[in-house]
Structure formats: C-alpha cells, structure tokens
C-alpha cells in the first residue's frame, strides 16, 4: 500500500467528495482524520467505512474557517497518529446569491471556510511535513474559479483564492519535499448540489456538454487525489488540474 504509515487529514469528509477521498486514501494505507462541523453522524459513517476498509480513523469536529480550530484539528491528528503527512482541503460552504446580493457576513464565512482553511491548515500541517521531508497538500476547487456560474458568485471567488493560495504554498514548500496541487472537478453529483435552486439544469447541461458523456464521480476524484499523493506525481507542482471529462473546454 503506497500510503502505508502516512496520516491524511481530509476537511469536510463526512460526505460527498471528501468522504470518497478519505476512504480511498485509507484503502491505500493511510490513517485518516475525518473532519466535520455540523453533522457528526455522516462523519462517523465515513470513519466506519474507513475501518471496514482496514484503516484507522478518528473523527474531529472543527470549524476549519476558524484559524485556531483548523490548527487544533491538525494538532489532534498529529498527536493521535504521530504526524500529518497529507492535508486535503475539501471543506466547502457558501451563500448562493448573485454578486450584487452578497453581504459582508457571507463573504467572511465563505472565504474563511473555503480558502483560509487551506492556507492556514496547510501551514499548520507543513510543520510536521517539513520534519519528514515529505508531504502533500491538495485542495479541491471548481470550474467556478474561472467561469461565471449562476448563484455561485462568492463561492467562485473563494475557489479562485484557493488556487492562488496553493500556488504560493507549492513554491515555498517544494524544496522540503512537500508537493501542493489543486484538483478542479467538473459537476459532481453529490448532496452539495441540493443547495442550488437550479440543480436539475446544472446537471442536465453538464451532461450535454461533457465530451466523455457523463459526470465525474466522487470516487474518480478520490482516485486522482490518491495518485497526486503518490511519489509518481512528485513533479506535478502547484497545478490546478481539471478533472471533468472535457466539460471545461466546451463552455
């Protein structure tokens, strides 16, 4: 197992893409820190899936948009398993309104949970990775970082910030053997889409425009993230990689 002995922390891993990543990394030998903020039951279900796959997991409640809490999350993972070798910035939230309807509170919430958590969570994890001269920081973005999508305004802005943060982390940390990248999936059918008023249209349009003829699955995102965690991907540094079946090139 290529990640045996490694510890991976996956923010927002109680469901969807985060859950799939956590379970896939566990299958490849990693210990997993499962993170949630509001709903413990789905996070515990993720931990059960990890243990059923033969892995070890702890479940930690933390609002990753709060710097002290994301630092505590990393510390708890390191105290339990001895280190944090992989930090996956997957947690996402946001207020779905047009840009002219957005408010300061929504800005702070969305940018903090989505982007600040990647910067300061990655920063906290890097102190352990530096000791081992090996680490991976991978964030999950979306096509909304570069394209304007309905209702997505402030979330798209936060995704652009994630990609920029990862590039800066990548340059500073690569000399220590810490590799940082961003994965930008296309439309992935998870519970997160339930919050979009135009969910059905989003899905149907994506299917029509995707050359591969179908949507990307959470499990496919997870397998690609696992590849980026491997030593085979060590020279992929600071990139935002589209994993969308060709959807982004047809928009």
Secondary structure by P-SEA (a helix, b strand, c coil): cccccbbbbbccccccaaaaaaaaaaaabbbbbccccccaaaaaaaaaaaaaacbbbbbbbbccccaaaaaaaaaaaaaacccccbbbccbbbbbbcccccccaaaaaaaaaaccaaaaaaaaaaaaaaaaaccbbbbbbbcccccccccccaaaaaaaaaaaaaaaaaaaacccccbbbbbbbbccccccccccccaaaaaaaaaaaaccccccccaaaaaaaaaaaacccccccccccccccccccccc
